[in-house]
Structure formats: C-alpha cells, structure tokens
Amino acid sequence: MASVVPRRRKLSSFRIVILGFAGLICLGTILLMLPISSRYGIPTSFGSALFTATSATCVTGLVVRDTATHWSVFGQIVILTMIQIGGLGVIMAVAAFSLISGRKISLKERSMMKDAFATQRMRGVVRMGIFVFSTTFAIELIGAILMMPSFCKQYGLRGIWISCFLSISAFCNAGFDILGHSDSLFPSLSAFATNPVICLTICALIVVGGIGFTTWSDIQTNKLRFKRYSLQSKIILSMSAFLITAPALFFYFFEYESLPSLERVLASLFQSITTRTAGFNVEDMSVMTEPGQALTIILMLIGGSPGSTAGGIKTTTLAVLLANFMAVSLRRNEANLFKRRIEDEAIKQAGAIITMYVSLSLVGATALCLIEELPYLACLFECVSALGTVGITLGITPHLHVASRIILIIFMFLGRVGGLTVIYAATKDYKKSHAKLPHEYVTVG
C-alpha cells in the first residue's frame, strides 16, 4: 500500500508579509548588535538593537539611542536600508529583486503586489511596480539634491550623506534623522525650523510618500483631470488636503503665537504634515498645550493612505466611517462618496480597524501609565505614535523600562503590517458560506 504524502500547507500572503517583516527585523537586530555598527566599536545591547531595528523596519522613528551619535556610518546604512525596504514593503523588495535579476514574477507574487499597491486589478501590476520603483528613487534623489546646499553649507561634505538619509527617511515617513551631536541629542529638524527649503522639501516628500502608489498612477495617467480619478484617489487627495489644512490653521492660531511670522507658518504646516506618520519635528513637542497634543494624537491615529509608506488607520478608513455616519444621520439606505456607493464590506472593515486601533491604544496607554507612573496623556501619546508608526515623542521613550519598550515594539510591528493582516494570518483561510443564522433586531445607540 502506497504511503500517503502529507500535503504541504501553503503560506497565505498575510503570513508571508508578517514573516517577511519579522525576518527583516531579526536580521537588522543582529547587524546592529555588531561592534562595527556602533560609533564606539562596542556591541549594542539586544534590547536597543531590537527596538531600533523594529522602528526602522516599521518606519516609525521612535528611538532609544540617538541615531547620529550612537551608530556608526555602517549602522546608519543598515538603518537606512531597513527604512527603504520597510517603506516600500517586503513584498515590493522581493519583487524589485526579481525584476533586477531578470527572474519571472509568479502569479502569487503578482497577487501579493496587487495587495501591496492597494489596487483591485492584477493586470499591469508588474508595470506598475517598475513605475513605483523608478519614481521612488527619482523623488528621493530630487529631495536629496534640493537639501544638499543647506546641509553642505553647515556640515561640509557630510551634508551629502545627511541629505540622502533625510530624503529617504522623509519619503518613507520614517522620521529618523542624523543631526544629533553630543550637546544636543534627538534634535530632529529643530535647528532648521526657519529654513523654508528644508521644511518644505521634507513636507513634500512626506506627502508624496503618504498618498499611496495607486494615487501616483492615477495622477500620471489622468494628469490633473480630477473627475477621471478612481474613487480611492479622490478620497485620498480630498482627505489629505483637509487633514493638512485644518490642523495647520489650528496650530497657527493656538500653538505657535509666540513665533516670528515665517517660522510660525512653517512650524504650523510642518506639524500638520509630519504628525500623520512621518515623525519629524521642528518644535519641542513637550511644551505643546494639551489640546494640541490631543489633536496630534488624533492625526497620528489617522495616518496616511493605503498602499503607501505611511501607517495609521488610513485616510480612506476615516472617509468611509464619516460617509457611513452621514448615511445614518440622513437616514439613507447606503453610504456614498463622490456619487459612488460604498460597499458594506468596506464599512465593516473600517469599523473593525478603528475599534482595534482605539482599543489597543487605550490598553497600551493604561499599561504604560501603570508601569512608568507617568501622566496618562503622555503614555497615550507614545502608544499612538508607535501604533500609527509616527515616531513623534514627548521625550519619554529613551527612559522607558523594558516592559514598556516591548509594548511599543509590538505596537510598531502591528501598525506596520496592519492589524487585519495579523488577524487574517492567525485565522483559517476564508471560505464563503451562503448559510445564514436567524435574524433578530438589536437596538443600538
């Protein structure tokens, strides 16, 4: 009797994404622990290396060691490589390697690229991948060139490396910088708060990296003819414009009244843009008022757009929730945006995502508050910053205990791979069933 060979269980795309990010974090941790990665030539502790590798891979920007003063050039290259791969996504990195090596991309890889781009069509996904890779590096190069005169004027030839590092970090919405020195650790871009070239270039890189790859394609194909854009692109561009303008006005009138006019405008605009997952700052976040910190928490939770380098619940999720709210308020049968009906599945997913993010943020903040004995708002700020892969901090991250750092590491990972990805990876493959349980009405609200 022939022996029965057990069937190999294929990994779902969700599990591949999780294993890919986890593998990159592990490799980065090992490399950062090496003496060559430290400026002092001594091994870095496992905890600090793991936290940094997770933050870089998940393009967050929270750090426990100042990137400029602790890490050597080799260590900074390792961090920047993780930022680039993490920003584009592990699936995209694998696809890039396949394209460069000339290997044919399989049907499964095409399907995963489709999910990474947040598009519904598999046709033309390889061509879109080539467009994304070439456009990404072109934008990063332009950003670096624009910033080089300012940085080279102050730092000499090192300004070239600083410009390249910050350009990639900004485009990937990572928030890492290498501007610190022994007298000023974790400075971010505070020394360039009045430099319009640096501030506006960083802002432009953050916005372009955060609107999503499908939106790029829409703009390339249809130019400035907004009516021809897909519903997703219309939602992304409209929500992004609103989420930049409205918070900027709030910061201008209520947070930065004491600043000179130019610095006030730049700081308000910069704060509004960087808050949604980029992680840079030009002003000290710890001196911001509590309403300003609360608004920052909301913006960090929203984040960028699907299929981009940004994190958070995404602009489209917020738009779907608002459309559903309007439909219920006006007693409409269906939620709609731009004269298009929103599918019930999208509404259910949006509700699940916001429930997950809010619940995790509150539970994590409570845990940090109990462990660190710090104000709850400060703990909530750090947790949302990690979960939204933002990286803005009130200055408490480097001083947290091991248990608190583990919580933030988990949040950064969940925020980058996506909460639903983790849930789908942990559950059995979806099989559609036509059977339904008996219906009964429940009063809510």
Salt bridges, closest charged atoms under 4 A:
GLU109 OE2 - ARG103 NH2 2.90
ASP115 OD1 - LYS114 NZ 3.39
GLU334 OE2 - ARG341 NE 3.72
GLU343 OE1 - ARG341 NH1 3.82
GLU345 OE1 - LYS348 NZ 3.72
GLU372 OE1 - HIS401 ND1 2.83
